[in-house]
Amino acid sequence: MKSTVDKKMANISVLLCFIIIAVGSANVSAMNQQVRTYVLNKGDASLNLTNWGASITSFVLPDKHGKLADVVLGYDTLEEYKNDSTYFGALVGRFANRIGGARFTLNGIHYKLVANEGKNILHGGKIGFSDVAWEVIKYHNEGHAPYIVFAYHSFDGEQGFPGDLHVTVKYTLLGHYRLSVIMKAKALNKPTPVNLAQHTYWNLGGHNSGDILSNDIQIFGSHITAVDSELIPTGKFLPVKGTPYDFLRPHSVGSRIEKLPESKGYDINYVLDGPASNRKLKRAAVVYDKKSGRSLVLFTNAPGLQFYTGNNLKNLIGKYGAVYKVYNALCLETQGFPDAVHHPNFPSTIVTPGKPYKHVMLFKFSTKSRPPFA
């Protein structure tokens, strides 16, 4: 009997060692990447990034008087990005936004994910794509379109998600203050949910210029995905017309913010109008800051846009000692719909080995005398 028990214990020990080695080896590539910063320059525009989370750390642009300012919230050091819980500038995944109950069923198989927001999973789990070092596979800071490409291999079972996934994001700085972001993912052996999002906190007046409540915004979404008290979609679509969520015509961010449920600010997914095909870009949002004259127009091929007003920024120390407070920035996260794995009426977020993922964002910044509202 003792011999049998010993053999079983030995087998268990070997199995545990194998699991540890397998998980460790899957992370070796990310762990061995040197974390550093990179810059893309185009005229008087300057974009800074880091391979930690494939993140945007700053974007310096002129205002209507030619004065330069950094319009991205962030930190002074890479160490602060490693300890960040706000997702400043990061590429989030494997599944951006939320999955209710941190579980789902795919092809009859039940998957349990790593919850990190109560019982739910947010932005990929406790160690999502924003919390790892990406590999730099291409970097070219010369010519008419300087660019950088980050890559990450997400292993089968990472944060509970099935299948190996190869992910890339390409940032390109184009003329006329345009920024292209192209996110791709390829499932290598199993179907898996994929929903990548770029999570930069924008303040067109400058990262340390105070709140964004006076910014005018237009969002090209006639509906939102209704959510429960934990911000998990119910599966219903609600029209925005006549509600505080109505930005079909431009309004200031703060014009009706106090009429929102519990007045906590905006954190909701808009169902974008326009073509359903992911091959065509459509206008998602326009933001205009009167004081600086800077504007931002965002185009995407994604079906949704998460509009977030920095509701959880609470006296956070950022760049050069700036103190970031509630409503000091806004996020425009184009995406698939949150919790889509539980709602068959939502556009599918399942990526298969024969069906790769491609998500495109195009930001157009300007300082024209008139805001570019439609």
C-alpha positions in Angstrom: 0.0 0.0 0.0 2.8 2.4 0.9 4.5 1.7 -2.4 1.3 2.6 -4.3 0.9 5.8 -2.3 4.5 6.7 -2.8 4.1 6.2 -6.6 1.0 8.3 -6.7 2.7 11.1 -4.8 5.7 10.8 -7.1 3.4 11.1 -10.1 1.6 14.1 -8.6 5.0 15.8 -7.9 6.1 15.2 -11.4 2.9 16.5 -12.8 3.1 19.7 -10.6 6.7 20.2 -11.7 5.6 19.8 -15.3 2.8 22.4 -14.9 5.2 24.9 -13.2 7.8 24.4 -15.9 5.2 24.7 -18.7 3.7 27.9 -17.2 7.1 29.3 -16.5 8.4 28.6 -20.0 5.3 30.2 -21.5 6.2 33.4 -19.7 9.9 33.3 -20.3 9.7 35.4 -23.5 7.7 38.2 -21.7 9.9 38.0 -18.6 13.1 38.3 -20.6 12.1 41.4 -22.5 13.9 44.5 -21.5 11.4 47.2 -20.6 12.3 50.6 -22.1 10.8 53.6 -23.8 10.6 54.4 -27.5 9.8 57.6 -29.4 8.1 58.4 -32.8 8.6 61.9 -34.1 6.8 63.6 -37.0 7.3 67.4 -37.4 6.5 69.0 -34.0 4.5 66.0 -32.9 6.2 63.4 -30.6 4.7 60.1 -29.4 6.4 58.2 -26.6 5.7 54.5 -25.9 6.9 51.6 -23.8 6.9 47.9 -24.4 5.4 47.4 -20.9 1.8 46.8 -21.9 2.5 48.2 -25.4 1.6 51.5 -23.8 1.4 55.1 -25.0 3.2 57.2 -22.3 2.9 60.7 -23.9 1.8 62.5 -27.0 3.1 66.1 -27.4 1.1 68.3 -29.8 0.8 72.0 -30.5 -2.2 74.1 -29.6 -3.8 76.9 -31.6 -1.0 79.2 -30.7 1.7 76.6 -31.5 2.5 75.9 -27.8 3.4 72.3 -27.2 1.8 70.2 -24.5 1.5 66.5 -23.6 -2.1 65.5 -23.9 -1.8 62.0 -22.3 -2.0 61.2 -18.6 0.8 59.0 -17.3 3.8 58.6 -15.0 7.4 59.7 -14.9 9.0 56.2 -14.5 8.6 52.8 -16.0 8.4 51.3 -12.5 5.2 53.3 -11.9 3.7 51.8 -15.1 4.5 48.3 -13.7 2.6 49.1 -10.5 -0.3 50.9 -12.3 -3.9 49.9 -11.8 -5.5 52.6 -14.0 -4.4 51.0 -17.4 -2.7 54.3 -18.4 -2.1 54.2 -22.1 -2.1 50.4 -22.2 -3.1 47.8 -24.7 -5.6 45.7 -22.7 -6.7 42.1 -23.4 -7.0 39.2 -24.0 -10.6 40.5 -23.5 -11.0 44.2 -22.8 -13.8 45.4 -20.6 -15.8 42.9 -18.6 -16.9 39.3 -18.7 -19.6 38.6 -16.1 -18.9 35.9 -13.5 -15.4 35.5 -15.0 -16.6 32.4 -16.9 -18.0 31.4 -20.2 -18.8 28.3 -22.3 -17.4 27.8 -25.8 -18.2 24.7 -27.9 -19.5 22.9 -24.9 -16.4 23.5 -22.8 -16.7 25.6 -19.6 -13.8 28.0 -18.9 -13.2 29.7 -15.5 -11.2 32.9 -15.8 -9.2 34.8 -13.2 -11.6 37.4 -11.6 -10.1 40.7 -10.7 -13.2 42.9 -10.2 -15.3 41.2 -7.6 -16.7 38.1 -9.2 -16.1 39.4 -12.7 -13.0 39.8 -15.0 -11.9 43.2 -16.2 -9.4 43.9 -19.0 -8.0 40.4 -19.2 -7.7 39.5 -15.5 -5.1 40.0 -12.8 -2.2 39.8 -15.2 -3.6 41.0 -18.5 -1.8 42.2 -21.6 -1.3 45.6 -19.9 0.8 43.9 -17.2 3.5 42.2 -19.3 6.5 43.1 -21.4 5.9 42.9 -25.1 8.6 42.2 -27.7 9.6 45.0 -30.1 9.7 43.3 -33.6 9.9 46.5 -35.7 10.9 50.0 -34.9 11.5 52.7 -37.5 11.6 56.4 -36.4 12.5 57.9 -39.8 10.7 58.7 -43.0 7.2 60.0 -43.7 5.5 57.4 -41.4 7.6 56.4 -38.3 6.2 53.3 -36.6 6.7 50.6 -34.0 5.3 47.1 -33.7 4.9 45.3 -30.4 4.2 41.6 -30.2 3.1 39.2 -27.4 2.5 35.5 -27.2 -0.4 34.6 -24.9 -0.2 31.0 -23.8 -3.0 28.5 -23.6 -4.7 28.9 -20.2 -3.3 32.4 -19.5 -5.8 33.9 -17.0 -8.0 31.0 -17.9 -8.5 31.8 -21.6 -8.2 28.9 -24.1 -5.6 28.5 -26.8 -2.3 30.1 -27.8 -2.7 33.6 -29.2 -0.2 35.7 -31.1 -0.9 39.4 -30.8 0.6 42.5 -32.4 -0.1 46.2 -32.2 1.4 48.7 -34.7 1.6 52.4 -33.8 2.2 54.7 -36.8 2.6 58.5 -36.6 1.4 60.0 -39.8 1.4 63.6 -41.2 -1.1 66.2 -40.2 -1.1 64.9 -36.6 -2.6 61.5 -37.3 -2.0 58.4 -35.2 -2.8 54.9 -36.6 -3.2 52.0 -34.2 -3.7 48.5 -35.7 -4.2 45.6 -33.4 -4.1 42.0 -34.7 -4.5 38.6 -33.1 -4.2 35.1 -34.5 -5.5 32.0 -32.7 -2.9 29.3 -33.1 -4.7 26.2 -32.0 -8.1 26.8 -30.3 -11.1 29.2 -30.7 -10.9 31.9 -28.0 -12.6 35.2 -27.2 -10.5 38.2 -28.2 -11.3 41.9 -27.6 -8.4 44.3 -27.6 -8.6 47.9 -26.6 -6.3 50.9 -26.5 -6.7 52.6 -23.0 -5.1 56.0 -23.3 -6.4 58.8 -21.0 -6.7 61.9 -23.1 -6.9 65.6 -22.0 -6.6 67.8 -25.0 -5.8 70.8 -22.8 -2.7 69.0 -21.5 -2.3 66.2 -19.0 -2.1 68.7 -16.1 -4.8 71.1 -17.2 -7.6 70.0 -14.9 -10.9 68.4 -15.8 -12.4 67.7 -19.2 -16.0 68.6 -18.3 -16.0 71.6 -20.7 -14.7 69.6 -23.6 -17.4 69.2 -26.3 -17.9 65.7 -27.5 -19.9 64.0 -30.3 -20.3 60.2 -30.2 -21.7 58.5 -33.3 -23.7 55.8 -31.4 -27.5 55.9 -31.3 -27.7 53.1 -28.7 -25.8 51.9 -25.6 -25.5 48.4 -24.2 -27.5 48.5 -21.0 -25.7 47.3 -17.9 -26.4 46.2 -14.4 -25.0 47.6 -11.1 -21.7 45.9 -11.8 -21.4 47.3 -15.3 -22.2 43.9 -16.9 -24.4 44.1 -20.0 -27.9 42.8 -19.7 -28.1 42.0 -23.4 -30.5 44.9 -24.1 -29.8 47.9 -26.3 -31.1 51.3 -25.1 -31.6 54.3 -27.4 -29.6 57.4 -26.2 -32.0 60.0 -27.6 -33.3 62.3 -24.9 -31.0 60.7 -22.2 -27.8 61.9 -20.6 -26.0 59.5 -22.9 -27.1 61.4 -26.0 -24.0 62.9 -27.8 -25.4 62.5 -31.3 -25.0 66.2 -31.5 -22.0 67.8 -29.7 -22.5 68.7 -26.0 -20.0 69.4 -23.3 -18.9 66.3 -21.3 -20.3 67.8 -18.1 -23.5 69.2 -19.4 -25.6 66.3 -18.2 -23.2 64.2 -16.1 -25.1 64.9 -12.9 -28.2 63.2 -14.4 -26.4 59.9 -14.8 -27.4 57.1 -12.4 -25.6 57.8 -9.1 -23.7 60.6 -10.9 -20.5 58.7 -11.1 -19.6 59.8 -14.6 -19.6 58.0 -18.0 -18.4 54.4 -18.3 -20.6 52.8 -21.0 -20.3 51.1 -24.3 -21.9 52.8 -27.3 -23.2 50.8 -30.3 -21.6 52.7 -33.1 -23.6 53.7 -36.1 -22.4 53.0 -39.6 -21.3 49.9 -41.6 -21.1 46.6 -39.7 -18.2 45.4 -41.9 -14.9 45.4 -40.0 -13.2 46.3 -43.3 -14.4 49.8 -43.3 -13.6 52.7 -40.9 -16.4 54.8 -39.5 -16.4 57.9 -37.4 -16.7 57.0 -33.8 -16.2 60.3 -31.8 -15.1 63.9 -32.0 -13.7 65.8 -29.0 -12.9 69.5 -29.0 -11.2 71.6 -26.3 -12.1 75.3 -26.7 -9.2 76.7 -24.7 -6.4 75.0 -26.5 -8.2 74.7 -29.8 -7.1 71.0 -30.1 -9.6 68.5 -31.5 -9.6 64.8 -31.9 -11.5 62.8 -34.4 -11.5 59.0 -34.0 -12.3 56.5 -36.7 -12.5 52.7 -36.2 -13.7 49.4 -37.7 -14.9 48.2 -34.2 -18.6 47.9 -33.4 -18.4 49.6 -30.0 -16.9 52.5 -28.1 -16.4 52.6 -24.3 -16.7 56.2 -23.2 -15.0 56.7 -19.8 -14.5 59.9 -17.9 -11.8 58.9 -15.4 -14.2 58.3 -12.6 -11.7 56.4 -10.5 -8.9 59.0 -10.7 -8.6 60.1 -7.1 -5.6 62.3 -6.3 -3.3 60.1 -8.3 0.3 61.5 -8.6 1.3 61.5 -12.3 3.9 63.2 -14.5 6.0 66.0 -13.0 4.0 65.8 -9.8 0.7 66.5 -11.4 -2.3 65.4 -9.3 -4.9 63.6 -11.4 -8.4 63.8 -10.1 -11.9 62.6 -11.1 -12.8 63.7 -14.6 -9.3 64.9 -15.5 -9.3 62.8 -18.6 -11.5 60.8 -21.0 -10.9 57.4 -22.6 -12.3 56.4 -26.0 -11.9 52.7 -26.2 -13.1 51.2 -29.4 -13.9 47.6 -28.9 -16.1 44.5 -29.3 -19.1 44.6 -26.9 -18.4 43.8 -23.3 -19.5 40.3 -22.1 -20.2 39.3 -25.7 -19.5 35.7 -24.8 -22.8 35.6 -22.9 -25.0 37.4 -25.5 -25.6 35.7 -28.8 -27.3 38.9 -30.1 -24.0 40.8 -29.7 -21.4 40.7 -32.5 -19.2 37.7 -32.0 -15.8 38.2 -30.3 -14.6 34.6 -31.0 -11.4 34.3 -33.0 -10.6 30.9 -34.6 -7.4 29.6 -36.2 -9.0 30.3 -39.6 -10.4 33.7 -38.7 -7.9 36.2 -37.4 -8.7 39.4 -35.6 -8.0 43.0 -36.8 -8.9 46.1 -35.0 -8.1 49.5 -36.4 -8.1 53.0 -34.8 -7.3 56.2 -36.6 -6.9 59.4 -34.5 -6.9 62.8 -36.4 -5.8 65.7 -34.2 -5.9 69.3 -35.3 -6.0 72.9 -34.1 -8.3 74.4 -36.7 -10.3 77.5 -35.8 -13.6 75.5 -36.0 -14.2 72.2 -34.4 -14.7 69.3 -36.9 -18.1 68.2 -35.7 -20.3 66.4 -38.3 
